[in-house]
Amino acid sequence: MGRTDAVIVDVVRTPSGRGKPGGTLSEVHPVDLAATVLTRLLERNGLESRQIDDVLMGCVSQVGDQAMNVGRQAVLAAGFDESVPATTIDRQCGSSQQAAHFAAQGVMAGAYDIVIAAGVESMSRVPLGSSARGGSVAAGITARYPEGLVNQGVSAELIAQRWGLSRDALDAFAAESHRRAAAAAADGSFSSQMIPVQTPTGLADRDETIRPATTAEGLAGLGPAFRTDELAARFPEVEWRVTPGNSSPLTDAASAALIMSADRAEQLGLTPRARFHSFSVVGDDPLLMLTGPIPATRRVLERSGLTIADLDLYEVNEAFSSVPLAWLQDLDADPARLNPWGGAIALGHAVGASGTRLLGTLVAALEATGGRYGLQTMCEGGGLANATIIERL
């Protein structure tokens, strides 16, 4: 390991709360939610806030309670020294994974010694799509895509259709996500990452989104979530098999990763848990939209000199069951290595926070299994995707 390698020292996250009124975290302001993970990250590692060169915060809906550079607001609410800068990043669902990329790349370039990559989304208080309300479609987009683009749920349907994924397969994958997540929660697999959050009604200390009793048979009774008569006429080939049960739920959560140079970690007496090995970010078809993890994975493997067989684990975000299932099929990957502790269908998808949540899960799962290399990849709105390979140390 080189002295300028970017290493992961620690990752923390809040529990996942249902992203609707009445959810366990719905009464917590997103600035305070993000401040909680920032504060705890410093406490766990004996750092002073003045030692942090920058805080990079992912957040998708940057309006309302999440406006005005929510990263900077969180830094101030956390009691960090006023000299600590922060910015907020929107790469849709991959916002905090992109924050981790920028953080690590800044360390490797010598621009940072210690940086925090984080993310927050309170989907109960700032509903998904809030930042687009009142907007209009640009003439250039209409000219290029005259039939119009679609929402992510419809894209998930188009993927299921193109890859030949049956409704039974989508529901079985979703049920397995809940089974794996429930097992991981029961055996304490998340304990090294999760920090409790004090709310007005008590202490939130578990993922509210996991449903241990979920079965494929139970999910089979749910109807399609995204079909309309207009869409059915436009896409007559689609069988409309994406439901609330095989999609990720709206979620409230925050997460944060402590990233620094290997040299600075040694100086501080901190033990790196993993290092960043390779990165990629790609654009893909904005109509299918969620297929980006496939070319992003191919690109990061090319850059790393590794093959899919060299990877011990992979975290592929479960925005919808069809996304990781299409990825598995295209990459000819091992289902047993995919999301071994469950994914976003069970653990929730607080869009701005999901990137660093997946990173924490990947690091902890590699440690638990003794694996060396792990891949994280995330589909993102607009036909984008990030991919990251880390190496456990």
C-alpha positions in Angstrom: 0.0 0.0 0.0 1.4 3.4 -1.0 1.5 6.3 1.3 -1.0 8.3 -0.8 -3.5 5.5 -1.1 -7.0 6.5 0.0 -8.1 4.3 2.9 -11.4 3.8 4.6 -11.0 4.0 8.4 -14.7 3.9 9.5 -18.2 4.0 8.1 -21.4 4.6 10.1 -25.1 4.9 9.3 -28.4 5.5 11.0 -31.1 2.9 11.0 -33.4 3.0 8.0 -36.8 4.6 8.7 -39.9 4.3 6.6 -39.9 7.5 4.4 -43.4 8.5 5.2 -45.2 10.4 8.0 -45.1 8.3 11.1 -41.8 6.6 10.2 -39.3 6.3 13.0 -37.1 9.1 11.7 -39.8 11.3 10.1 -39.7 13.7 13.0 -35.9 14.2 12.8 -34.8 17.1 10.6 -32.5 15.8 7.8 -29.8 18.3 8.9 -29.9 16.8 12.4 -29.9 13.3 11.0 -26.8 14.0 8.9 -25.2 15.8 11.9 -25.6 12.6 14.0 -23.4 10.5 11.7 -20.8 13.3 11.4 -20.6 13.7 15.2 -20.4 10.0 15.8 -17.7 9.4 13.2 -15.4 11.9 15.0 -16.2 10.4 18.4 -15.5 6.9 17.4 -12.1 7.8 16.0 -10.9 10.4 18.5 -10.7 13.2 16.0 -11.2 16.9 16.3 -13.4 18.6 13.6 -10.5 21.0 12.7 -8.6 18.0 11.3 -11.3 17.4 8.6 -10.3 19.0 5.3 -13.8 18.8 3.8 -17.2 17.2 4.1 -18.8 16.0 0.9 -22.5 15.2 1.4 -24.8 13.4 -1.1 -28.4 14.5 -1.3 -30.9 14.2 -4.2 -33.9 16.4 -3.3 -32.1 19.7 -2.4 -35.2 21.7 -1.5 -37.2 22.5 1.6 -35.5 21.0 4.7 -32.6 19.8 2.5 -31.9 23.1 0.8 -29.2 25.7 1.3 -26.2 23.2 1.0 -27.4 20.6 3.5 -23.8 19.4 3.9 -22.7 22.7 5.3 -25.8 22.9 7.5 -25.0 19.5 8.9 -21.4 20.4 9.7 -22.6 23.5 11.6 -25.4 21.5 13.4 -22.8 18.8 14.4 -20.8 21.5 16.2 -17.9 21.2 13.8 -15.5 24.2 13.8 -16.7 26.9 11.5 -13.5 26.5 9.5 -14.6 23.1 8.2 -16.0 23.4 4.6 -18.7 21.3 3.1 -20.6 20.8 -0.1 -23.6 18.9 -1.4 -23.5 16.6 -4.4 -26.3 15.3 -6.6 -25.6 12.4 -8.8 -29.1 11.0 -8.1 -29.1 7.7 -6.3 -25.3 7.5 -6.4 -24.8 10.9 -4.7 -22.9 9.7 -1.7 -21.0 7.0 -3.7 -19.9 9.9 -5.9 -19.0 11.8 -2.7 -16.8 8.8 -1.7 -15.2 8.9 -5.1 -14.4 12.6 -4.9 -13.1 12.2 -1.4 -10.8 9.3 -2.3 -9.6 10.9 -5.5 -8.9 14.1 -3.6 -6.7 12.2 -1.1 -4.9 10.4 -3.9 -4.2 13.7 -5.6 -2.8 15.2 -2.4 -5.6 17.8 -2.1 -7.0 16.2 1.1 -5.5 14.4 4.1 -8.7 13.6 5.9 -12.2 14.0 4.4 -15.7 12.7 5.2 -18.0 11.4 2.5 -21.6 11.3 3.6 -25.2 11.3 2.5 -28.7 12.1 3.8 -32.2 11.8 2.6 -35.4 12.4 4.5 -38.0 11.1 2.0 -40.8 11.6 4.6 -40.1 15.3 4.9 -38.8 16.0 1.4 -40.6 13.6 -1.0 -38.7 12.2 -3.9 -39.1 14.4 -6.9 -39.7 17.6 -4.9 -36.8 19.3 -6.5 -38.4 18.9 -10.0 -41.8 20.3 -9.1 -42.7 23.3 -11.1 -40.0 22.7 -13.7 -40.4 22.0 -17.4 -38.6 19.8 -19.9 -36.0 21.7 -22.0 -36.5 22.0 -25.7 -33.2 20.2 -26.4 -34.4 17.1 -24.4 -37.8 17.1 -26.1 -36.1 17.3 -29.5 -33.7 14.5 -28.8 -36.3 12.2 -27.1 -39.6 13.2 -28.7 -41.6 10.3 -27.2 -40.5 11.4 -23.8 -38.4 9.7 -21.1 -40.1 7.8 -18.2 -39.8 7.4 -14.5 -37.5 4.8 -12.9 -40.3 2.4 -12.2 -41.2 2.2 -15.9 -37.5 1.8 -16.7 -37.4 -1.2 -14.2 -40.3 -2.7 -16.2 -38.4 -2.2 -19.5 -35.4 -4.0 -18.0 -37.5 -6.9 -16.8 -39.0 -7.2 -20.2 -35.7 -7.0 -22.1 -33.8 -9.4 -19.8 -36.8 -11.9 -19.7 -37.2 -11.6 -15.9 -40.5 -13.1 -14.7 -42.7 -11.8 -12.0 -41.9 -14.9 -9.9 -38.1 -14.2 -10.3 -38.6 -10.5 -9.2 -40.7 -11.5 -6.1 -38.3 -14.3 -5.2 -35.3 -12.0 -5.3 -37.2 -9.4 -3.1 -38.2 -12.1 -0.5 -34.6 -13.3 -0.4 -33.4 -9.7 0.3 -35.6 -9.5 3.3 -34.5 -13.0 4.5 -30.8 -12.1 4.2 -31.3 -8.7 5.9 -33.3 -10.1 8.7 -30.7 -12.8 9.3 -27.9 -10.2 9.3 -29.8 -8.0 11.7 -30.4 -10.9 14.0 -26.8 -12.0 14.2 -25.5 -8.4 14.7 -23.8 -8.0 11.3 -24.9 -4.4 11.2 -23.8 -3.5 14.7 -20.4 -2.2 13.7 -22.0 0.4 11.4 -25.3 1.4 12.9 -25.7 4.2 15.4 -28.9 4.9 17.2 -30.8 8.1 16.7 -32.7 9.9 19.4 -36.1 11.0 18.1 -39.0 12.9 19.8 -40.7 9.6 20.5 -37.8 7.4 21.6 -34.6 5.8 20.3 -34.4 4.5 16.8 -32.0 1.6 16.8 -33.1 -0.9 14.1 -34.0 -0.9 10.4 -37.7 -0.3 10.2 -37.9 -1.4 6.6 -36.9 -5.1 7.1 -40.0 -7.4 7.0 -38.7 -10.8 8.1 -42.0 -12.5 7.3 -41.9 -11.6 3.6 -42.4 -14.5 1.2 -42.6 -14.6 -2.6 -46.1 -16.1 -2.2 -47.2 -13.0 -0.2 -45.6 -10.6 -2.7 -47.4 -12.3 -5.6 -50.7 -10.7 -4.5 -49.5 -7.1 -5.1 -50.5 -5.3 -8.2 -48.2 -3.4 -10.6 -47.1 0.0 -9.3 -46.3 2.0 -12.4 -48.8 0.9 -15.1 -51.1 3.5 -16.6 -53.3 3.2 -19.7 -51.1 5.7 -21.5 -47.9 3.8 -20.7 -49.5 0.4 -21.5 -50.4 1.8 -25.0 -46.8 3.1 -25.5 -45.2 -0.1 -24.3 -47.6 -2.9 -25.4 -44.8 -5.6 -24.9 -44.4 -4.8 -21.2 -46.1 -7.3 -18.8 -46.1 -4.8 -15.9 -44.6 -6.9 -13.1 -42.8 -4.3 -10.9 -44.7 -3.8 -7.7 -44.1 -2.1 -4.3 -42.9 -5.5 -3.0 -40.1 -5.9 -5.5 -39.1 -2.3 -5.4 -37.1 -0.4 -2.7 -39.2 1.5 -0.2 -39.1 5.3 0.4 -36.6 5.7 3.3 -35.2 8.2 5.8 -31.5 7.7 6.7 -28.0 9.2 6.8 -24.5 7.6 6.5 -20.9 8.7 6.5 -17.4 7.4 5.7 -14.1 8.6 7.2 -11.5 8.6 4.4 -7.9 9.6 4.6 -4.4 9.0 3.2 -2.7 5.8 4.5 0.1 8.1 5.7 -2.2 10.2 7.8 -3.9 7.2 9.3 -0.5 5.8 10.4 0.4 9.2 11.9 -2.9 9.2 13.9 -2.6 5.6 15.0 -5.8 4.6 13.2 -6.1 1.3 11.4 -7.4 1.4 7.8 -10.1 -1.2 7.1 -9.9 -1.0 3.3 -8.4 1.0 0.5 -10.0 2.3 -2.7 -8.7 0.3 -5.6 -10.5 1.5 -8.7 -13.3 3.7 -9.8 -15.6 4.3 -12.8 -18.6 6.4 -13.7 -20.6 6.1 -16.9 -23.6 7.3 -18.7 -26.1 4.9 -20.3 -29.5 4.9 -22.1 -31.7 7.4 -20.2 -34.9 5.5 -21.2 -33.8 2.2 -19.7 -32.0 4.5 -17.2 -31.1 1.8 -14.6 -28.8 -0.4 -16.7 -25.7 1.7 -16.0 -24.2 -0.7 -13.4 -23.5 -3.1 -16.2 -21.1 -0.9 -18.3 -19.8 0.7 -15.1 -18.8 -2.7 -13.8 -17.1 -3.6 -17.1 -15.2 -0.4 -17.1 -14.0 -0.6 -13.5 -12.9 -4.2 -14.0 -10.9 -3.1 -17.1 -9.2 -0.3 -15.1 -8.5 -2.6 -12.1 -7.0 -5.5 -14.0 -9.4 -7.8 -12.1 -12.1 -10.1 -13.4 -15.6 -10.7 -11.9 -14.2 -14.0 -10.5 -11.6 -12.1 -8.5 -14.3 -10.2 -6.6 -15.3 -11.8 -3.3 -18.5 -9.8 -2.8 -20.6 -7.3 -4.7 -23.1 -4.7 -3.5 -25.4 -3.8 -6.4 -28.1 -1.4 -5.3 -31.6 -2.9 -5.2 -33.6 0.0 -6.5 -35.8 -2.7 -8.1 -35.3 -6.4 -8.3 -34.8 -6.2 -12.1 -31.7 -4.1 -11.7 -29.4 -6.6 -9.9 -31.0 -9.6 -11.7 -30.1 -8.1 -15.1 -26.6 -7.2 -13.8 -26.1 -10.8 -12.6 -27.2 -12.2 -16.0 -25.1 -9.8 -18.0 -21.9 -10.2 -15.9 -22.4 -14.0 -15.4 -21.8 -13.3 -11.7 -22.3 -15.5 -8.6 -25.7 -14.9 -6.9 -24.3 -16.0 -3.6 -21.8 -13.1 -3.6 -24.4 -10.5 -4.4 -25.8 -8.4 -1.4 -25.2 -11.2 1.1 -26.8 -9.1 3.9 -29.8 -8.1 1.8 -30.1 -4.9 -0.1 -32.3 -1.8 -0.6 -35.5 -3.7 -1.0 -35.2 -4.7 2.6 -32.8 -2.1 4.0 -34.3 0.9 2.3 -33.1 3.3 -0.3 -32.7 6.8 1.2 -31.3 7.9 -2.1 -28.7 10.5 -1.1 -27.4 8.2 1.7 -27.4 4.9 -0.1 -23.9 5.1 -1.5 -22.0 5.4 1.7 -24.5 2.9 3.4 -23.5 0.3 0.7 -19.9 1.1 1.3 -20.1 0.4 5.0 -22.0 -2.9 4.4 -19.4 -4.0 1.8 -16.4 -3.2 4.1 -18.1 -5.1 7.1 -19.1 -8.0 5.0 -15.6 -8.4 3.5 -14.2 -8.4 7.1 -16.8 -11.0 8.2 -16.0 -13.4 5.4 -12.3 -12.7 5.0 -12.8 -11.6 1.4 -10.2 -9.3 -0.3 -11.9 -7.5 -3.1 -15.4 -6.0 -3.1 -17.4 -4.2 -5.8 -20.1 -1.5 -5.2 -22.3 -0.2 -8.0 -25.4 1.9 -8.2 -27.9 2.8 -10.8 -28.7 6.5 -11.0 -31.4 8.7 -12.5 -30.9 9.9 -16.0 -29.0 6.8 -17.1 -25.9 7.0 -14.9 -23.9 4.7 -12.7 -20.9 4.6 -10.4 -18.8 1.5 -9.7 -16.1 1.2 -7.0 -13.7 -1.6 -6.1 -12.2 -1.7 -2.6 -9.6 -4.0 -1.2 -9.9 -5.1 2.4 -6.7 -4.5 4.5 
